Amino acid sequence: MNNPFFSVVIPTYNREDLVLGTLKTVLNQSYVNFEVIVVDNGSTDNTLQVLEPFEKKGRIKVIKNKTNLERSKARNMGFKAAKGDFLTLLDSDDFMYQDNLKDAAEFLIKNPSSHFFANRAELVDGEGKSLYKYDFPEEGDQIKLFAKGNFLSCIGVFISKKIYQKHYFNEDPTILGSEDWEYWIRLRSIYNLGKINKINSAILNHPNRSVN
């Protein structure tokens, strides 16, 4: 797609058993004007073989790294390859609900000056049962709220081309695990965070989550 409105960037590493489920939730979106960029971080399992049929059909673009360059570098590579007016990140073991992109597009119709916004997410088990629903903090000074803790994830957050072509994830390995928090704080120092108060993303709880 030459002029996608959304770019969905998915970094992955050794997710042959999970990435297909993630990918299907993106390709089944009710909103159709988007591209999918998967950045493989040197997977040593069959992740690339699972992705190959979708790549051959032109449904996704796959960037293949020979070694694991970690998440920040992979996301930044996706940023540089993206063409969308807006970009959203998705981990390769998580899900988008069907109206995720549709609701984001409708939010932008109502808020055309927004460059940085997010929807809510929930934690689910392997059967899709909700285990915990994440909420936005109470209204207040957003910078102070971010300083207290990271209430966003790397799914369900949307950034404009103005942002992702200029502001990149910090690739310093000493902040690995908090690189998204640092990024959101940096963005919020410039742009107000808009909110879609609807659960449109799901984090899959499983033993091999990187947070574990």
C-alpha positions in Angstrom: 0.0 0.0 0.0 1.6 3.3 -1.1 -0.4 5.7 1.0 -1.5 3.9 4.2 -3.1 6.0 6.9 -1.8 3.7 9.7 1.5 1.8 10.0 1.4 -1.1 12.4 5.0 -2.0 13.5 5.5 -5.4 15.2 8.9 -6.3 16.5 9.4 -10.1 17.1 11.9 -12.6 18.3 11.3 -16.4 18.5 7.5 -16.1 18.5 6.6 -18.9 16.0 3.8 -20.1 18.3 2.3 -16.7 18.9 3.0 -14.2 16.1 0.3 -15.7 13.8 -2.4 -15.1 16.3 -1.2 -11.5 16.7 -1.0 -11.0 12.9 -4.5 -12.2 12.3 -6.0 -9.7 14.7 -4.3 -6.9 12.6 -5.3 -8.3 9.2 -8.9 -8.7 10.4 -9.3 -5.0 11.3 -12.6 -3.4 10.3 -10.6 -0.4 9.0 -8.6 -1.3 5.9 -6.2 1.5 5.1 -3.1 0.3 6.9 0.3 -1.4 6.4 2.0 -4.0 8.6 5.7 -4.0 9.2 7.2 -6.9 11.1 10.8 -6.5 12.3 12.3 -9.9 13.0 15.2 -9.7 15.5 17.2 -12.7 14.3 14.7 -15.4 15.3 16.3 -18.8 15.6 12.9 -20.7 15.5 10.4 -20.8 12.6 9.0 -17.3 13.0 10.2 -16.3 9.5 8.6 -19.4 8.0 5.3 -18.6 9.6 5.5 -15.0 8.2 6.6 -16.0 4.7 3.1 -16.7 3.2 1.8 -13.3 4.3 4.9 -11.6 3.0 4.7 -13.4 -0.4 1.0 -12.2 -0.7 2.1 -8.6 0.0 0.0 -8.4 3.1 3.0 -7.6 5.3 6.5 -6.3 5.0 9.2 -8.2 6.9 12.5 -6.6 8.0 15.0 -9.4 8.8 17.8 -8.8 11.2 20.6 -11.3 11.4 21.0 -10.9 15.1 18.8 -9.8 18.0 19.2 -6.0 18.1 16.7 -5.7 21.0 13.3 -3.9 20.9 14.3 -0.3 20.7 16.4 -0.8 17.7 13.8 -3.0 16.0 11.0 -0.4 16.6 13.2 2.4 15.2 13.8 0.3 12.1 10.1 0.0 11.7 9.7 3.8 12.2 12.2 4.4 9.3 10.3 2.0 7.0 6.8 3.3 7.8 4.7 5.3 5.4 1.6 5.9 7.4 0.2 9.3 8.6 0.1 7.6 12.1 2.0 4.7 13.5 1.1 2.2 16.3 3.2 -0.5 17.9 2.1 -4.0 18.7 4.1 -6.7 20.4 4.1 -10.1 18.6 2.3 -11.9 21.4 -0.5 -9.4 21.8 -3.7 -8.5 20.0 -5.7 -5.7 18.4 -9.5 -5.9 18.8 -11.4 -5.5 15.5 -12.3 -1.8 15.7 -8.9 -0.7 17.0 -7.9 1.2 13.9 -11.4 2.3 13.1 -11.8 3.9 16.5 -8.4 5.6 16.1 -9.4 7.1 12.8 -12.7 8.3 14.2 -10.8 9.9 17.2 -8.7 11.8 14.7 -11.7 13.1 12.8 -12.9 14.6 16.1 -9.4 15.6 17.2 -7.5 16.6 14.0 -4.7 18.4 15.9 -3.8 15.3 17.9 -0.3 13.8 17.4 -0.2 11.4 20.4 -3.0 9.3 21.8 -3.8 5.9 23.2 -6.7 3.5 23.8 -7.1 1.2 26.9 -5.9 -2.4 27.1 -6.5 -5.5 29.1 -4.6 -8.6 30.2 -6.0 -11.8 28.8 -5.3 -15.5 29.2 -4.8 -18.0 26.4 -8.6 -18.4 26.0 -9.1 -14.7 25.6 -10.6 -14.3 29.1 -10.0 -10.9 30.7 -7.7 -11.1 33.7 -7.2 -7.4 34.3 -8.4 -4.2 32.7 -5.8 -1.4 32.6 -7.2 2.1 33.1 -6.0 5.6 32.5 -5.0 7.4 35.8 -7.4 10.1 37.1 -7.2 13.4 35.3 -4.4 15.7 36.3 -1.0 17.0 35.2 0.0 14.4 32.7 3.7 14.9 33.1 3.5 14.4 36.9 1.3 11.3 36.3 4.0 9.8 33.9 6.7 10.6 36.5 4.8 8.5 39.0 4.8 5.4 36.7 4.3 4.2 33.2 0.6 3.8 32.6 1.0 3.1 28.9 2.2 0.0 27.1 3.8 -0.5 23.7 0.4 -1.4 22.3 -2.6 0.8 21.7 -0.6 4.0 21.5 -0.6 6.1 18.3 1.9 8.7 17.1 1.9 10.9 14.1 4.4 10.9 11.3 5.6 14.3 12.7 6.7 12.3 15.8 8.0 9.0 14.5 10.1 10.5 11.8 11.9 12.7 14.3 11.7 11.1 17.7 13.1 7.6 18.2 13.4 5.1 21.0 16.5 5.3 23.1 18.7 2.3 22.2 20.8 2.5 25.3 20.8 -1.1 26.7 20.9 0.1 30.3 17.3 1.3 30.1 16.0 -1.9 28.5 12.7 -2.7 30.0 11.9 0.9 30.7 12.6 2.2 27.2 8.9 2.8 26.4 8.4 4.8 29.7 11.3 7.0 28.8 9.9 7.5 25.3 6.4 8.4 26.4 7.8 10.9 29.0 9.9 12.5 26.2 6.9 12.8 23.9 4.6 14.1 26.6 7.0 16.9 27.2 6.1 18.2 23.7 2.6 16.8 22.9 -0.5 16.3 24.9 -1.7 12.7 25.3 -5.2 12.1 23.9 -7.3 9.2 25.2 -9.7 6.7 23.7 -11.6 5.4 26.8 -12.3 2.0 25.3 -10.4 -1.4 25.5 -9.2 -2.0 22.0 -5.9 -3.9 22.7 -5.1 -7.1 24.6 -1.9 -8.2 26.3 -1.5 -12.0 26.3 -0.4 -13.4 29.6 1.9 -16.4 29.1 5.1 -17.7 30.7 7.5 -16.4 28.1 6.4 -12.8 28.3 9.5 -10.6 28.3 8.3 -8.9 31.5 8.7 -12.3 33.2 
